[in-house]
Amino acid sequence: MFFYGEPGFHPDLMLRDTSGSQSHRPRKMTNMYYSYQIHDRSGIYSLLLRMGRLFQQYVVTIYCSIELDRMDYIRKKQKDIRNDYLSGLYDAINIGDQTGADVGSRTILPASFTGGPRYMYSRYLDALAICRVFGNPLFFITFTCNVKWPEIARYLRPFPHLTPSDRADIVARVFHVKVTEFVAFLKEEKSLGPYRGVLYTIEYQKRGLPHCHTLLWVYSAAADPITDHLDDYISAELPDPELIQLLTRLFLQL
């Protein structure tokens, strides 16, 4: 993969000072080095991005490396996260353990650690607060990723030996843009009613394809929708080519 013998990232890797000034102190490179590696650049050939499943394995490895680095940073900053109060000794006393044989140190993850228990619980409380203010959501929408989106297909067209799963980074970036546009569409176009609030979460299907579950609150006179209103929002049939020409053209492109 690295046929020029590049050393890759290591903790002592330093940033190069291109200004030529002697007053700047040398700074160490962070794990953002990996973000630099997995971006295509005009005029620069990257074998790494064309390695198929080997690139997938590389991405998983660097994810584990970054996550381990974050955990190590948190472990060294436990005093800033009230470690004395939340230590294993405090919990052991609460449950009546007086021998101390089972007491050990614990690493407390802050609420800012993405995916951690406190992070998920904090987001859960935020969602409950929104429901308490706005009531039950009126719409539950699932927005799925399509590997045949023109942006993904256009990028992979020069590489016929690659599949969308081989470039999960491209799929994730395009999906992020689509979700942002989707939420903006719900807010600005008001196709489902005057926007009141929105909440969504991202999940991943097989082969790494993401999908978005969305809860939408709108101002509506029909707080309790009846079956007669469902056809205004849900269509489970192929579009009529004469009545919905734009949607038909988009469907044929996929």
DASULCOR-V599096 format. One record per helix or strand of 2 or more residues. SS is the DSSP state (A for helix, B for strand). FROM is the first residue (numbers start at 1). LEN is the number of residues. If there is no record, write none. Layout:
{{SS | FROM | LEN} {SS | FROM | LEN}}
This chain:
{{A | 32 | 6} {A | 48 | 3} {A | 53 | 24} {A | 78 | 4} {A | 88 | 7} {A | 117 | 18} {B | 139 | 6} {A | 150 | 7} {A | 164 | 25} {B | 194 | 11} {A | 206 | 3} {B | 210 | 10} {A | 227 | 4} {A | 245 | 9}}
